[in-house]
Amino acid sequence: MYQPKAFAVSDLAALHQLIEQSPLATLVSPGANGLQASHLPLLLVAQEGEFGTLYGHFARANPQWRELNGDAQALAIFQAGEAYVSPGYYPSKAEHGKVVPTWNYQAVHVRGRLEVFDERQRLLDLVGRLSAHHERGRAQPWAVSDAPAGYIDSMLRAIVGFALPIRRIEGVRKLSQNKGAADFAGVREGLAQSSRAEERRIAEAMAGLKR
């Protein structure tokens, strides 16, 4: 990952927080015909291992897991918001015009070796934990036990689970930190008024920065 000094995130708790905010990862690994990628919701267990462990599952029909090389690392990419930054947001545009468009975003890259499993009880525990994690806070959270047992068994037979112990984790939070106070405020205010939820989300992240 390219990490300009002004935007690099090294604090493990902050990196974990970004993963929690956007748990749908792009999981990339080498395959027989080159790189393969799947978009998968992952569960972070921060207390497992030096940097935490990610859990998820492939569809059994997905060829990616079958072509995993035990010695090769996988890369999980988490994109925690993005926003186009117009030069029109900068007050300095009216002063000297020396501004160009850019993009603000937050992202985390995680590397490690995938450990695949398909034992029924372990899969059941995994989907139960995933469901409980993402259903939390709902008035009537759905649980795996709400579905017929036979149906759940058929669903479990259609997936393969995996653990990804994190061996390397790095992140970028590019939120106009390299701009002066007036231009920073202009970007934040402009994005806060956007019709795009993603851009308003970046504005909120900017508001939480310590400058």
Order of alpha helices (4+ residues) and beta strands (2+ residues): beta-alpha-beta-beta-beta-beta-alpha-beta-alpha-beta-beta-alpha-alpha-beta-beta-alpha-alpha
